[in-house]
Amino acid sequence: MTRRLVVIDVVGLTPDLLDHIPSLARLARSGSRAPLGTVLPAVTCSAQATFLTGEPPSGHGIVGNGWYFRGLGDVLLWRQHNALVGGDKIWDAARRADPGYTVANVCWWYAMGAETDFTVTPRPIYHADGRKDPDCYTRPPELHDELTSRLGPFPLFQYWGPTASIASSRWIADAAIHLLRRNRPDLTLVYLPHLDYDLQRFGPDGPEARAAAAELDGVLKPLLAEAEAADATVVVLSEYGIEPVSRPVHINRALRLAGLLETYEQAGMEYLDPWVSRAFAVADHQIAHVYVRKPEDLERTREVLSELPGVAEVLDAKGQAAYGLDHPRSGELVAVADPDAWFTYYHWLDDARAPDYAPIVEIHRKPGYDPAELFFDPADRMAKPRAALALARKKMGLRYRMNVVPLDASWVSGSHGRLPDDENRGPVLLCSDPDALTGEPVPATGVKDLLLRLHGLDGTAQD
């Protein structure tokens, strides 16, 4: 019989934070633990795809949280279709040995369209008039009403943005508990993002990080208790550790000033023009895929990046291959930031000409990741009152604009994406089985095989 597993992705968990999460510290003492390797880029989508396939980004193709879709001429982040993930997923390998193997995915990425038995993933309602309401997608469809009747609507505005909070992780944990009680899947994947928020806002070393860890402990206790009641082995892992940062690097502005990046103007606002730019960057925390349209511009682009303060390394195709990042979706060059630096997506030179999406939470329109979305603009005393007015308009069914995000990137104090220099700042792997881990580091590519062994299905991964 397959041993049941609950795999909890505690985003941002490091050895340094374990002491502030008593439930996980107890799990580490009674079970086993090991350092966990990560991938370049050390970001959510790439790391999760590696855990589930055993492949680096060069194999599964998830080269970041987003990339430039050359065939579309568009930068797209946070896609949801599992077909984007190449490779043999853990459930494919397990079902070769156990055709009745069941899987629940509670908010791990690329959930939609996956061959899982139970799926829960954030999916807002996009109304025709432009309004957006919180909701989720589930499989089977009736699971939606089961969860929302018990837990309320998925707390989308506490999942990301300036009001991101413990509420989203609590909802996700409670959804996982419901599935464990009712359906008892062989594998339950649970994604708890809470540490990501204040560690990016305030950095990993301050009182806010310790407070976030203590809050998360309250969410973990009932989830761990339910896993024990289901006689499941628990695995806790993290995708990356968050580093303190103090230097935003405006990589696209540098490319623009060098005459390599072009913009186009509408209504006095400047938008990235990826169709004709000779080079532009898709910024993703501490890495940036840099797409260079013509080979003759490659060396000039490399020079611009190499001379930019805050850039630690510029990887060409050979350099990307050394990190397992050589994939057709990758940029011709990949920039890696210094440990205390991170990349903005900003391409405009004057904030008065910034695109209309810049001061709002808009993860699908921005051509790069924007951690400033975690803030109400600290320099704007009217940001929160303006947000309250927008919320009132929303409740009346009127269109609204939540323009509260700062355009000053210096407020961000934590980031990730590069490989960690210090093991205590890197990911960690815990297991309730005291014999599962020896203390030797486990590579991210080894997580899939580890889970199959814990299932008693080792040897199936390459069948």
C-alpha positions in Angstrom: 0.0 0.0 0.0 1.3 3.5 -0.9 2.3 5.5 2.1 0.3 8.8 2.3 2.4 12.0 2.0 1.6 15.7 2.8 4.2 18.0 1.3 4.1 21.6 2.7 5.9 24.3 0.8 6.7 26.9 3.4 7.9 29.7 1.2 11.0 31.5 2.5 11.7 29.0 5.3 15.4 28.8 6.3 17.3 27.2 9.2 17.6 30.7 10.7 13.8 30.9 11.0 13.1 27.4 12.3 13.5 28.4 16.0 10.7 30.9 15.6 8.2 28.3 14.3 7.9 25.8 17.2 5.8 23.3 15.3 8.4 22.9 12.6 11.3 22.9 15.1 9.6 20.0 16.9 9.1 18.2 13.6 12.8 18.7 12.8 13.8 17.3 16.2 11.5 14.2 16.2 12.0 13.5 12.5 14.9 14.4 10.2 16.2 17.4 8.3 18.7 18.4 5.7 19.8 21.5 3.7 17.9 21.7 0.4 19.5 22.8 -2.8 17.6 25.2 -5.1 17.8 26.1 -8.8 18.7 29.2 -10.7 16.5 31.1 -10.7 15.5 30.4 -7.1 11.9 31.6 -7.6 8.6 29.9 -7.0 7.6 28.5 -10.4 11.1 27.2 -11.3 11.7 25.6 -7.9 8.2 23.9 -7.7 8.6 22.5 -11.3 12.0 21.1 -10.3 10.6 19.5 -7.1 7.8 17.8 -9.1 9.8 16.6 -12.1 13.3 16.1 -10.9 14.5 18.2 -13.8 16.3 21.6 -13.8 14.8 24.5 -15.7 16.7 23.3 -18.8 14.5 20.1 -18.7 11.1 21.3 -17.6 11.3 24.7 -19.2 10.1 26.9 -16.3 12.9 29.4 -16.6 11.3 31.9 -14.1 8.0 33.1 -12.9 7.6 34.4 -16.4 9.5 35.0 -19.6 9.2 36.5 -23.1 6.9 34.4 -25.3 8.7 35.0 -28.6 5.9 33.6 -30.7 3.5 36.0 -29.1 5.8 39.0 -28.8 4.7 39.4 -25.2 6.1 39.1 -21.7 3.8 36.9 -19.6 4.2 36.2 -15.9 2.2 33.9 -13.6 0.7 31.6 -16.2 -1.3 28.7 -14.8 -1.5 25.9 -17.4 0.4 22.8 -16.4 1.1 22.0 -20.1 3.9 24.7 -19.8 5.8 22.3 -17.5 7.8 19.7 -19.3 9.1 16.5 -17.9 7.7 13.5 -16.0 5.7 14.7 -13.0 5.7 12.8 -9.8 2.1 11.6 -10.2 3.0 10.2 -13.7 5.8 8.2 -12.1 3.7 7.0 -9.2 0.8 5.9 -11.3 3.0 3.6 -13.3 3.4 1.6 -10.1 0.0 2.3 -8.6 -2.7 3.2 -11.1 -5.0 4.3 -8.3 -2.6 6.9 -6.9 -4.4 10.2 -6.0 -3.1 13.7 -5.8 -4.4 16.9 -4.3 -2.8 20.2 -5.3 -3.7 23.1 -3.0 -2.2 26.2 -4.6 1.1 24.9 -5.9 1.7 26.7 -9.2 0.8 25.5 -12.7 -2.2 23.7 -11.2 -4.7 24.1 -14.0 -4.9 21.3 -16.5 -2.7 19.0 -14.4 -3.5 15.3 -14.1 -4.3 15.7 -10.4 -7.5 14.4 -8.7 -8.2 17.5 -6.6 -7.1 21.0 -7.5 -7.4 24.3 -5.7 -5.8 27.4 -7.2 -6.5 31.2 -7.1 -8.6 32.3 -10.1 -10.3 35.7 -9.8 -13.5 36.5 -11.6 -12.7 39.0 -14.3 -15.9 40.9 -15.1 -16.6 42.4 -18.5 -16.6 45.9 -17.0 -13.1 45.5 -15.7 -13.9 44.6 -12.1 -12.0 41.8 -10.4 -13.5 39.7 -7.6 -11.7 37.1 -5.5 -12.4 33.4 -6.3 -10.7 30.1 -7.0 -10.7 27.3 -9.5 -11.2 23.8 -8.3 -11.3 20.3 -9.7 -13.7 18.7 -9.3 -16.0 21.7 -9.8 -18.2 20.9 -6.8 -15.2 21.3 -4.5 -15.5 25.0 -5.1 -18.8 25.3 -3.2 -17.7 22.9 -0.5 -14.7 25.1 0.3 -16.3 28.5 -0.1 -19.3 27.6 2.0 -17.0 26.5 4.8 -14.1 29.0 4.4 -15.6 31.9 2.5 -14.2 33.1 -0.9 -10.6 32.7 -1.5 -8.9 35.8 0.1 -7.2 37.0 -3.1 -6.4 40.5 -1.8 -4.6 38.9 1.2 -2.8 36.5 -1.1 -0.8 39.3 -2.8 -0.6 43.1 -2.7 -0.4 45.6 0.1 -3.0 43.8 2.2 -1.3 40.4 1.8 -1.5 38.6 5.2 -1.8 35.3 7.1 -5.5 35.1 6.0 -4.5 33.5 2.6 -2.2 30.9 4.2 -4.9 30.0 6.7 -7.5 29.5 4.0 -5.1 27.3 2.0 -4.2 25.2 5.1 -7.9 24.8 6.0 -8.7 23.7 2.4 -5.9 21.1 2.7 -7.4 19.9 6.0 -10.8 19.5 4.4 -9.3 17.4 1.6 -7.3 15.3 4.0 -10.4 14.5 6.1 -12.8 13.9 3.3 -10.7 12.4 0.5 -7.4 11.1 2.0 -5.2 11.7 -1.2 -2.0 9.7 -1.5 -0.1 13.0 -2.1 -1.3 16.4 -0.8 0.7 19.4 -2.0 0.2 22.6 0.2 1.6 26.0 -0.6 1.9 28.5 2.4 3.2 31.9 1.2 3.0 33.9 4.4 6.7 34.3 5.1 7.2 35.8 1.6 5.3 39.0 2.5 7.0 40.7 5.4 10.4 39.2 4.6 10.3 41.0 1.2 8.8 44.2 2.8 11.1 44.4 5.8 13.9 41.9 5.2 14.6 38.6 6.9 16.4 39.8 10.0 13.9 42.1 11.7 11.1 41.7 14.2 8.6 41.6 11.4 10.1 38.3 10.1 10.0 36.7 13.6 6.4 37.9 14.0 5.4 36.4 10.6 7.0 33.1 11.6 5.0 33.0 14.8 1.8 33.8 12.9 2.5 30.9 10.5 3.1 28.5 13.4 -0.6 29.0 14.4 -1.6 27.9 10.9 0.7 25.0 10.7 -0.3 23.3 14.0 -3.8 22.2 12.9 -2.5 21.2 9.5 0.3 19.0 11.0 -2.2 17.5 13.4 -4.6 16.6 10.6 -1.7 15.0 8.6 -0.9 12.9 11.7 -4.5 11.9 12.1 -4.5 10.8 8.4 -1.4 8.7 9.2 0.6 10.7 6.6 4.3 11.3 6.4 5.0 15.0 6.4 7.6 16.7 4.2 8.2 20.4 4.7 10.4 22.2 2.2 11.1 25.7 0.9 11.9 27.1 -2.5 14.5 29.7 -1.5 15.7 31.9 1.4 15.2 35.6 1.3 18.3 37.9 1.4 18.4 41.4 2.8 18.6 43.9 -0.1 19.2 47.6 -0.3 19.9 48.3 -4.0 17.2 48.2 -6.7 18.9 47.9 -10.1 17.0 49.5 -13.0 18.2 47.1 -15.6 15.8 48.2 -18.4 16.6 51.9 -17.8 20.2 51.1 -18.4 19.4 49.2 -21.6 17.2 52.1 -22.7 19.9 54.7 -22.0 22.3 52.6 -24.1 19.9 52.8 -27.0 19.0 49.1 -26.9 15.5 49.2 -25.4 12.6 51.0 -27.1 9.3 52.2 -25.8 6.1 53.4 -27.4 3.8 56.1 -26.1 0.0 56.2 -25.5 -1.9 58.9 -23.7 1.4 60.4 -22.4 2.5 57.0 -20.9 5.5 55.0 -22.0 5.2 51.2 -22.6 7.9 48.7 -23.2 8.1 47.8 -26.9 9.5 44.2 -27.0 8.8 43.8 -30.7 11.4 46.2 -31.9 13.8 46.6 -28.9 17.3 45.4 -29.6 17.5 44.2 -26.0 15.2 44.2 -22.9 15.1 42.4 -19.6 12.3 40.4 -17.9 13.2 41.2 -14.3 12.4 38.4 -11.8 13.7 39.3 -8.3 17.5 38.8 -8.4 17.7 37.4 -11.9 16.7 38.9 -15.3 16.3 37.1 -18.6 17.7 39.5 -21.2 16.3 39.0 -24.7 18.6 40.2 -27.5 16.9 40.4 -30.9 20.0 40.2 -33.1 23.3 38.4 -32.6 25.3 41.6 -33.5 23.9 43.3 -30.4 24.9 40.6 -28.0 28.3 41.9 -27.1 27.1 45.5 -26.6 24.3 44.3 -24.4 26.7 42.2 -22.3 29.0 45.2 -21.9 26.1 47.4 -20.7 25.0 44.8 -18.1 28.5 44.0 -16.9 29.2 47.7 -16.2 25.9 48.2 -14.3 26.4 48.4 -10.5 24.6 45.6 -8.7 25.1 43.0 -11.5 27.2 40.1 -10.2 27.3 37.9 -13.3 26.1 37.9 -16.9 25.5 34.4 -18.2 25.6 33.5 -21.9 24.4 30.2 -23.3 27.4 28.4 -21.9 27.1 30.0 -18.5 23.4 29.2 -18.4 24.2 25.5 -19.3 26.4 25.3 -16.2 23.4 26.2 -14.0 20.9 24.0 -15.9 19.1 27.1 -17.3 19.8 26.6 -21.0 16.4 26.4 -22.5 14.8 28.1 -25.6 12.6 30.2 -23.3 15.6 31.7 -21.6 17.1 35.0 -22.6 20.1 35.2 -24.8 21.8 36.5 -21.6 20.8 36.1 -17.9 21.8 38.7 -15.4 22.3 37.7 -11.8 22.3 40.4 -9.1 24.7 41.0 -6.3 23.5 39.5 -2.9 22.2 42.9 -1.7 20.6 43.9 -5.0 17.6 43.1 -7.1 16.2 44.0 -10.5 13.2 46.3 -11.2 11.2 46.0 -14.4 11.0 49.9 -14.8 11.7 51.1 -18.3 10.5 54.7 -18.0 12.8 57.5 -17.1 10.2 59.9 -15.7 7.6 58.7 -13.2 5.1 61.1 -14.7 5.3 59.0 -17.9 5.0 55.6 -16.1 2.4 53.2 -17.5 -1.1 53.3 -15.9 -0.5 49.8 -14.4 2.7 50.9 -12.6 1.0 52.2 -9.3 -1.5 49.3 -9.0 -1.3 45.6 -8.3 -1.3 44.2 -11.8 0.8 41.0 -12.0 -0.3 40.0 -15.5 0.3 43.3 -17.3 3.6 44.3 -15.9 6.5 42.9 -18.0 8.4 41.9 -14.9 8.0 41.2 -11.2 7.2 44.1 -8.9 7.6 43.6 -5.2 6.6 47.2 -4.5 3.1 45.8 -4.9 3.4 44.7 -1.3 3.2 48.3 -0.1 0.8 51.1 0.2 3.0 53.9 -0.9 4.7 54.9 2.4 5.5 58.4 1.0 1.8 59.1 0.1 -0.4 59.9 3.1 -3.5 59.5 0.9 -2.7 56.0 -0.3 -4.8 54.2 2.2 -7.7 56.6 2.1 -7.7 56.4 -1.7 -7.7 52.6 -1.4 -10.7 52.7 1.0 -12.6 54.9 -1.5 -11.8 52.5 -4.3 -13.0 49.6 -2.2 -16.3 51.5 -1.6 -16.7 52.0 -5.3 -16.1 48.3 -5.9 -18.7 47.3 -3.3 -21.2 49.6 -5.1 -20.5 47.8 -8.4 -18.6 50.8 -9.8 -15.3 50.7 -11.6 -12.4 51.6 -9.4 -8.6 52.1 -9.6 -6.4 51.0 -6.7 -3.4 53.3 -7.5 -1.5 52.9 -4.2 1.7 51.1 -5.2 5.0 53.2 -4.8 7.2 53.8 -7.8 10.1 54.1 -5.4 11.7 50.7 -5.4 13.9 51.4 -2.4 11.2 50.4 0.1 11.8 46.7 -0.7 14.2 45.1 1.8 14.2 41.4 0.9 14.6 39.4 -2.3 15.7 36.1 -3.7 16.5 34.4 -7.0 20.3 34.0 -6.9 21.8 30.9 -5.4 22.5 31.4 -1.6 26.0 32.0 -0.4 25.1 30.9 3.2 23.4 27.6 4.0 21.5 29.2 6.8 20.0 31.6 4.3 19.0 28.8 1.9 16.1 26.4 1.8 15.6 23.6 4.3 14.0 20.1 4.1 12.2 18.5 7.0 10.5 15.1 7.3 8.5 13.5 10.0 10.2 10.1 9.2 13.4 10.1 11.3 15.2 7.8 8.8 14.3 9.8 5.6 17.1 12.3 5.7 20.7 11.9 6.8 21.6 15.5 7.1 23.4 15.5 3.8 22.3 18.2 1.4 19.5 17.2 -1.0 19.5 18.8 -4.4 16.2 20.3 -5.6 16.3 17.8 -8.4 16.3 15.0 -5.8 13.0 15.9 -4.2 10.9 13.9 -6.6 12.9 10.7 -6.0 12.8 11.3 -2.2 9.0 11.6 -2.3 8.7 8.4 -4.3 10.9 6.6 -1.8 8.8 7.8 1.1 5.7 6.5 -0.8 7.5 3.1 -1.1 7.5 3.6 -4.9 11.2 4.1 -5.4 12.5 2.9 -8.7 9.5 4.2 -10.7 10.8 7.7 -11.6 12.7 6.5 -14.7 10.6 3.5 -15.7 
